[in-house]
Every structure is written in structure tokens, then in C-alpha cells.
């Protein structure tokens, strides 16, 4: 059964999101998608600029993780940990 988890992260770039996902065992398969070689998960991402107050804006990355529930549990947690260290 395929599970879908959507999470948003502020303060990291698409480049960093791709690096983190490839460090977690994925390979870039499209401009906006990273997947693992075993087919257990895919992560599709998009970015937008969000306004924080009147003069501050940040990049917000939205990642949609899809795949095996067991694989996603650790993947999403590991990715979030990396993103929180880099972002805000």
C-alpha cells in the first residue's frame, strides 16, 4: 500500500532539498523528483516564496513523499532533521 506524506520546510533551497534526498539514498529522476533505486519511495518537491512580516521573505519547499509506509517513516524524519538544521 502506498502512503503519501506532504510537508513544508522554510529556509532551504531546492538545491539543498535535492542534496538531502540524495544523501538519504535517492537519485534525481526529474527536475522536481528524487526516488530511491529500490522503488520504495519518491519525493516530489516545489518551491515558493513566502512573506514573513512586512520586509522578510523566505523560500518554502513543499515535499510530497510517496511510497512504502515503513520506508517513509524514517525518510521523512531524517529529511526533516536535515532541513531544520539548515533552514528556519
C-alpha contacts under 8 A as a table, 3 or more apart, distances in Angstrom:
res1	aa1	res2	aa2	distance
1	X	67	X	7.88
1	X	68	X	6.65
1	X	69	X	7.64
2	X	66	X	6.54
2	X	67	X	4.89
2	X	68	X	5.45
2	X	69	X	6.80
3	X	66	X	5.54
3	X	67	X	5.36
3	X	68	X	6.09
3	X	69	X	5.48
3	X	72	X	7.79
4	X	64	X	6.89
4	X	65	X	5.70
4	X	66	X	4.51
4	X	67	X	6.79
5	X	64	X	5.76
5	X	65	X	5.11
5	X	66	X	6.49
6	X	62	X	7.02
6	X	63	X	5.73
6	X	64	X	4.39
6	X	65	X	6.19
7	X	62	X	5.74
7	X	63	X	5.50
7	X	64	X	6.61
8	X	60	X	6.58
8	X	61	X	5.54
8	X	62	X	4.23
8	X	63	X	6.24
9	X	12	X	7.01
9	X	60	X	5.52
9	X	61	X	5.20
9	X	62	X	6.39
9	X	80	X	7.91
9	X	83	X	6.93
9	X	84	X	7.83
9	X	87	X	7.45
10	X	58	X	6.43
10	X	59	X	5.74
10	X	60	X	4.24
10	X	61	X	6.25
10	X	87	X	5.95
10	X	88	X	5.87
11	X	58	X	5.64
11	X	59	X	5.34
11	X	60	X	6.26
11	X	86	X	7.28
11	X	87	X	4.11
11	X	88	X	5.21
12	X	16	X	6.28
12	X	17	X	6.97
12	X	59	X	6.42
12	X	60	X	7.01
12	X	61	X	6.96
12	X	83	X	6.78
12	X	86	X	6.47
12	X	87	X	5.07
12	X	88	X	7.98
13	X	16	X	5.26
13	X	17	X	6.30
13	X	47	X	7.87
13	X	59	X	6.60
13	X	60	X	7.83
13	X	61	X	7.07
14	X	17	X	4.93
14	X	18	X	6.16
14	X	45	X	7.77
14	X	46	X	7.65
14	X	47	X	6.92
14	X	61	X	6.90
15	X	18	X	5.28
15	X	19	X	6.27
16	X	19	X	4.91
16	X	20	X	6.07
17	X	20	X	5.22
17	X	21	X	6.20
17	X	61	X	7.90
17	X	83	X	7.64
18	X	21	X	5.15
18	X	22	X	6.09
18	X	28	X	7.31
18	X	34	X	7.04
19	X	22	X	5.21
19	X	23	X	6.06
20	X	23	X	5.05
20	X	24	X	6.27
20	X	79	X	6.60
20	X	82	X	6.98
20	X	83	X	7.97
21	X	24	X	5.00
21	X	25	X	6.69
21	X	26	X	5.58
21	X	27	X	7.69
21	X	34	X	6.78
21	X	43	X	7.99
21	X	79	X	7.00
22	X	25	X	5.21
22	X	26	X	4.21
22	X	27	X	5.40
22	X	28	X	7.24
22	X	34	X	7.28
23	X	26	X	6.87
24	X	75	X	7.27
24	X	78	X	7.87
24	X	79	X	7.74
25	X	36	X	5.82
25	X	37	X	7.77
26	X	34	X	5.75
26	X	35	X	4.89
26	X	36	X	4.06
26	X	37	X	6.72
27	X	34	X	5.28
27	X	35	X	5.44
27	X	36	X	5.94
27	X	37	X	7.14
28	X	31	X	7.37
28	X	33	X	5.98
28	X	34	X	4.24
28	X	35	X	6.47
29	X	33	X	5.76
29	X	34	X	5.55
29	X	35	X	6.60
30	X	33	X	4.96
30	X	34	X	6.99
32	X	44	X	5.54
32	X	45	X	5.44
32	X	46	X	6.79
33	X	42	X	6.91
33	X	43	X	5.59
33	X	44	X	4.37
33	X	45	X	6.45
34	X	42	X	5.76
34	X	43	X	5.26
34	X	44	X	6.53
35	X	39	X	6.90
35	X	41	X	5.82
35	X	42	X	4.15
35	X	43	X	6.17
36	X	39	X	5.61
36	X	40	X	6.47
36	X	41	X	5.93
36	X	42	X	6.61
37	X	40	X	7.85
39	X	42	X	7.48
39	X	67	X	7.86
40	X	67	X	5.41
40	X	68	X	5.52
40	X	71	X	6.60
41	X	65	X	6.96
41	X	66	X	5.50
41	X	67	X	4.12
41	X	68	X	6.36
41	X	71	X	7.03
41	X	72	X	6.95
42	X	65	X	5.81
42	X	66	X	5.33
42	X	67	X	6.36
43	X	63	X	6.25
43	X	64	X	5.47
43	X	65	X	4.42
43	X	66	X	6.35
44	X	63	X	5.60
44	X	64	X	5.19
44	X	65	X	6.62
45	X	61	X	6.65
45	X	62	X	5.47
45	X	63	X	4.31
45	X	64	X	6.23
46	X	61	X	5.72
46	X	62	X	5.39
46	X	63	X	6.70
47	X	59	X	6.65
47	X	60	X	5.55
47	X	61	X	4.43
47	X	62	X	6.20
48	X	59	X	5.75
48	X	60	X	5.33
48	X	61	X	6.63
49	X	57	X	6.41
49	X	58	X	5.57
49	X	59	X	4.57
49	X	60	X	5.93
50	X	57	X	5.45
50	X	58	X	5.45
50	X	59	X	6.30
50	X	60	X	6.53
51	X	54	X	7.29
51	X	55	X	7.59
51	X	56	X	5.93
51	X	57	X	4.31
51	X	58	X	6.56
52	X	55	X	7.13
52	X	56	X	5.07
52	X	57	X	5.39
52	X	58	X	7.21
53	X	56	X	5.90
53	X	57	X	7.88
65	X	72	X	7.11
65	X	76	X	7.53
66	X	72	X	7.34
67	X	71	X	7.17
67	X	72	X	6.49
68	X	71	X	5.31
68	X	72	X	6.14
69	X	72	X	5.17
69	X	73	X	6.22
70	X	73	X	5.39
70	X	74	X	7.22
71	X	74	X	6.02
71	X	75	X	6.24
72	X	75	X	4.84
72	X	76	X	5.71
73	X	76	X	5.72
73	X	77	X	6.45
74	X	77	X	5.17
74	X	78	X	5.94
75	X	78	X	5.16
75	X	79	X	5.99
76	X	79	X	5.16
76	X	80	X	6.00
77	X	80	X	5.14
77	X	81	X	6.19
78	X	81	X	5.15
78	X	82	X	6.40
79	X	82	X	5.18
79	X	83	X	6.10
80	X	83	X	5.00
80	X	84	X	5.98
81	X	84	X	5.29
81	X	85	X	6.50
82	X	85	X	5.40
82	X	86	X	6.61
83	X	86	X	5.22
83	X	87	X	5.65
84	X	87	X	5.16
84	X	88	X	6.31
85	X	88	X	7.74
